[in-house]
Amino acid sequence: MNEPAPITPPASPLPAIRTVSPDAPLRWLARAAADLRAAPRASLFYGAAFAVMGWAIYLVFQHAYEYTSALTAGFLLLGPFLCTGLYDISRRVERDGAAPLAPTLTAWRANLGAFSLFALLLTVIMLIWARASLVTFALFFSSGMPSLTGFLARVVSIEHWDFVLTWLAVGGVFAAIVFAVSVVSVPMMLDRGTDTVVAALTSVRALLANPGPLLAWAALIVLLIGAGFATLLVGLVVTGPLVGHATWHAYRDIVVRDP
């Protein structure tokens, strides 16, 4: 009697993860700068769009800065999805040496279901963060919201360090969650057509396998985006695309390509 053939376990849908050196974030930024030079018009278009979005938030909610701060931070939480076009630019530069703007505007259509679910996930996180931010404001300013000048004076005052630390701690929790599930997930969904769950799990695995380099990368993101905000959003025209392009190269370095 013939022996039954051994059962081959199904291949894991999760790709292999590569460990990178501590200086990897600097390499990603160098490659991002090269992408920016290769496709300046397309890249700077997205940077300008980010700046305009920031100014729109400010103009609409300039008399309600508690909403401005919450929505600005929420805009950053949506950043991984908003940079989809920049990932596509880097992918096209890598493949073709150049990248026109028009096709990148609808890059998300290539994996509509996964992108829609991921955008919904980030939107839910943003809405929860906005509510948590407003609750934090209400707890520390229960007697009524001060004017913007009065608020800034309180923020820089040592007497109100508890509010600043609490607000940053709450925001840090949401930022850490978003970073963990999105550090390589959106480029992966764009490049491989994977679903949201596989992409998010791969992103978390990438962070666990490379905590040092990716935490350094998170710090660089904060510095670059912070520099953009410090220049009244003008610097975001350049720093935004750099972060987007570098994220693509982080994905390329960390997630092993399909054979």
C-alpha positions as CSV (number, residue, x, y, z in Angstrom):
1,M,0.0,0.0,0.0
2,N,1.3,3.4,-0.9
3,E,2.2,5.7,1.9
4,P,0.2,9.0,1.9
5,A,2.1,11.9,0.6
6,P,3.2,14.3,3.3
7,I,1.1,17.4,3.7
8,T,3.0,20.6,2.9
9,P,1.9,23.4,5.1
10,P,0.6,26.5,3.3
11,A,3.1,29.3,2.8
12,S,2.8,32.1,5.3
13,P,1.2,35.2,3.9
14,L,3.6,37.3,6.0
15,P,6.8,38.1,4.2
16,A,10.2,37.7,5.8
17,I,11.6,40.7,7.7
18,R,15.2,41.9,7.4
19,T,17.1,43.6,10.2
20,V,18.9,46.9,9.3
21,S,21.8,48.8,10.7
22,P,21.4,51.8,13.1
23,D,22.4,54.2,10.3
24,A,19.6,53.0,8.0
25,P,17.4,56.0,8.5
26,L,20.1,58.3,7.2
27,R,20.4,56.1,4.0
28,W,16.6,56.3,3.6
29,L,16.8,60.1,3.7
30,A,19.6,60.2,1.2
31,R,17.6,58.0,-1.2
32,A,14.6,60.2,-0.5
33,A,16.6,63.3,-1.6
34,A,17.6,61.5,-4.8
35,D,13.9,60.8,-5.5
36,L,13.0,64.4,-4.9
37,R,15.6,65.4,-7.4
38,A,14.4,62.8,-9.9
39,A,10.8,63.9,-9.7
40,P,10.8,67.5,-8.2
41,R,7.4,68.7,-9.6
42,A,5.4,65.7,-8.5
43,S,7.1,65.5,-5.1
44,L,6.8,69.2,-4.3
45,F,3.1,69.1,-5.4
46,Y,2.4,66.8,-2.5
47,G,4.5,68.9,-0.2
48,A,2.5,72.0,-1.2
49,A,-0.7,70.1,-0.7
50,F,0.3,69.3,2.9
51,A,1.1,72.9,3.6
52,V,-2.2,74.1,2.1
53,M,-4.1,71.5,4.3
54,G,-2.3,72.8,7.4
55,W,-3.2,76.4,6.5
56,A,-6.8,75.4,5.8
57,I,-7.1,73.9,9.3
58,Y,-5.6,77.0,10.9
59,L,-7.9,79.4,9.0
60,V,-11.1,77.5,9.6
61,F,-10.4,76.9,13.3
62,Q,-8.2,79.9,14.2
63,H,-10.6,81.0,16.9
64,A,-10.8,77.5,18.4
65,Y,-7.2,76.5,18.9
66,E,-8.2,73.4,20.9
67,Y,-9.6,72.1,17.7
68,T,-6.7,73.3,15.7
69,S,-4.2,71.4,17.8
70,A,-6.3,68.3,17.8
71,L,-6.9,68.3,14.0
72,T,-3.3,69.2,13.2
73,A,-2.1,66.2,15.2
74,G,-4.9,64.2,13.5
75,F,-3.6,65.3,10.2
76,L,-0.2,63.8,11.1
77,L,-1.9,60.6,12.2
78,L,-3.4,60.3,8.7
79,G,0.1,61.0,7.1
80,P,0.9,57.4,6.2
81,F,-2.1,57.3,4.0
82,L,-1.8,60.8,2.6
83,C,1.7,59.9,1.4
84,T,0.5,57.2,-0.9
85,G,1.3,59.3,-3.9
86,L,4.8,59.9,-2.7
87,Y,5.4,56.1,-2.3
88,D,4.2,55.7,-5.9
89,I,6.6,58.3,-7.1
90,S,9.5,56.5,-5.4
91,R,8.3,53.2,-6.9
92,R,8.2,54.7,-10.4
93,V,11.6,56.4,-10.0
94,E,13.0,53.1,-8.9
95,R,11.5,51.3,-11.9
96,D,11.5,53.9,-14.7
97,G,13.9,56.6,-13.5
98,A,11.1,59.2,-13.5
99,A,7.6,59.7,-12.3
100,P,4.8,61.9,-13.7
101,L,2.4,63.4,-11.3
102,A,-1.0,62.3,-12.8
103,P,-0.8,58.5,-12.2
104,T,0.3,58.9,-8.6
105,L,-2.8,60.9,-7.7
106,T,-4.9,57.7,-7.9
107,A,-2.3,55.1,-6.9
108,W,-4.6,53.9,-4.2
109,R,-7.0,52.5,-6.8
110,A,-4.7,49.6,-7.4
111,N,-5.7,48.1,-4.0
112,L,-8.9,50.0,-3.3
113,G,-10.3,47.6,-0.6
114,A,-7.1,47.5,1.5
115,F,-6.5,51.3,1.2
116,S,-10.2,52.0,2.1
117,L,-10.0,49.9,5.2
118,F,-6.7,51.3,6.3
119,A,-7.9,54.9,5.7
120,L,-11.0,54.0,7.8
121,L,-8.8,52.7,10.6
122,L,-6.6,55.8,10.6
123,T,-9.7,58.0,10.6
124,V,-11.2,56.2,13.6
125,I,-7.9,56.6,15.5
126,M,-7.9,60.3,14.5
127,L,-11.4,60.9,15.8
128,I,-10.7,59.1,19.1
129,W,-7.5,61.2,19.4
130,A,-9.5,64.4,18.7
131,R,-12.0,63.5,21.5
132,A,-9.2,62.6,23.9
133,S,-7.4,65.9,23.1
134,L,-10.6,67.9,23.8
135,V,-11.1,66.0,27.1
136,T,-7.6,66.9,28.1
137,F,-8.2,70.5,27.4
138,A,-11.4,70.4,29.4
139,L,-9.8,68.8,32.4
140,F,-7.1,71.5,32.7
141,F,-9.2,74.5,31.6
142,S,-12.5,73.7,33.4
143,S,-13.1,77.4,34.2
144,G,-13.3,78.3,30.5
145,M,-10.9,78.3,27.6
146,P,-8.4,81.2,27.7
147,S,-7.5,83.3,24.8
148,L,-4.8,82.1,22.4
149,T,-2.3,84.5,24.0
150,G,-3.3,83.3,27.4
151,F,-3.1,79.7,26.4
152,L,0.4,80.1,25.0
153,A,1.5,81.9,28.1
154,R,0.2,79.0,30.2
155,V,1.9,76.4,28.0
156,V,5.3,78.0,28.3
157,S,4.8,78.5,32.0
158,I,6.5,76.0,34.3
159,E,3.3,76.0,36.4
160,H,1.4,74.2,33.7
161,W,3.9,71.5,32.8
162,D,1.3,68.9,34.0
163,F,-1.0,69.9,31.1
164,V,1.8,69.9,28.5
165,L,3.1,66.5,29.7
166,T,-0.4,65.0,29.8
167,W,-1.3,66.3,26.3
168,L,1.9,65.0,24.9
169,A,1.6,61.6,26.6
170,V,-1.9,61.1,25.3
171,G,-0.9,62.1,21.8
172,G,2.2,59.9,22.0
173,V,0.1,56.8,22.7
174,F,-1.9,57.4,19.5
175,A,1.2,58.3,17.5
176,A,2.9,55.1,18.7
177,I,-0.1,52.9,17.6
178,V,-0.2,54.6,14.2
179,F,3.5,54.3,13.7
180,A,3.5,50.6,14.7
181,V,0.8,49.6,12.2
182,S,1.9,51.9,9.3
183,V,5.7,52.2,9.2
184,V,5.8,49.9,6.2
185,S,2.2,48.9,5.6
186,V,1.0,51.4,3.1
187,P,4.0,51.0,0.8
188,M,3.5,47.2,1.0
189,M,-0.2,47.5,0.1
190,L,0.7,49.6,-2.9
191,D,3.6,47.5,-4.0
192,R,2.3,44.0,-3.4
193,G,-1.5,44.4,-3.3
194,T,-1.7,42.8,0.2
195,D,-4.7,43.2,2.4
196,T,-4.8,45.6,5.4
197,V,-4.3,42.9,8.1
198,V,-1.2,41.3,6.5
199,A,0.3,44.8,5.9
200,A,-0.4,46.0,9.4
201,L,1.0,42.8,11.0
202,T,4.1,43.0,8.8
203,S,4.6,46.6,10.0
204,V,4.4,45.6,13.6
205,R,6.8,42.7,13.0
206,A,9.2,45.1,11.3
207,L,9.2,47.4,14.3
208,L,9.8,44.5,16.7
209,A,12.7,43.3,14.6
210,N,14.2,46.8,14.2
211,P,13.3,48.8,17.3
212,G,16.4,50.9,17.4
213,P,16.6,52.0,13.7
214,L,12.8,52.5,13.5
215,L,12.6,54.5,16.7
216,A,15.4,56.6,15.4
217,W,13.4,57.0,12.2
218,A,10.3,58.0,14.2
219,A,12.5,60.7,15.9
220,L,13.7,62.0,12.5
221,I,10.1,62.1,11.3
222,V,9.2,64.3,14.3
223,L,12.2,66.6,13.6
224,L,11.5,66.9,9.9
225,I,7.7,67.6,10.3
226,G,8.4,69.8,13.3
227,A,10.8,71.8,11.2
228,G,8.1,72.2,8.6
229,F,5.6,73.5,11.2
230,A,8.3,75.8,12.7
231,T,8.6,77.6,9.3
232,L,4.8,78.3,9.2
233,L,4.3,75.2,7.1
234,V,6.5,76.5,4.3
235,G,9.2,73.9,5.1
236,L,6.6,71.2,4.9
237,V,6.7,71.5,1.2
238,V,10.2,69.8,1.3
239,T,10.2,67.9,4.5
240,G,6.8,66.2,3.8
241,P,8.0,64.6,0.5
242,L,11.3,63.6,2.1
243,V,9.5,61.7,4.8
244,G,7.2,60.0,2.3
245,H,10.0,58.9,-0.1
246,A,12.2,57.7,2.8
247,T,9.3,55.6,4.1
248,W,9.2,53.8,0.8
249,H,12.9,53.0,1.1
250,A,12.4,51.9,4.6
251,Y,9.9,49.4,3.3
252,R,12.3,48.2,0.6
253,D,15.1,47.7,3.0
254,I,13.1,45.9,5.7
255,V,10.5,43.7,4.0
256,V,12.1,41.0,1.9
257,R,11.0,41.0,-1.7
258,D,8.9,38.1,-3.1
259,P,11.1,35.5,-4.9
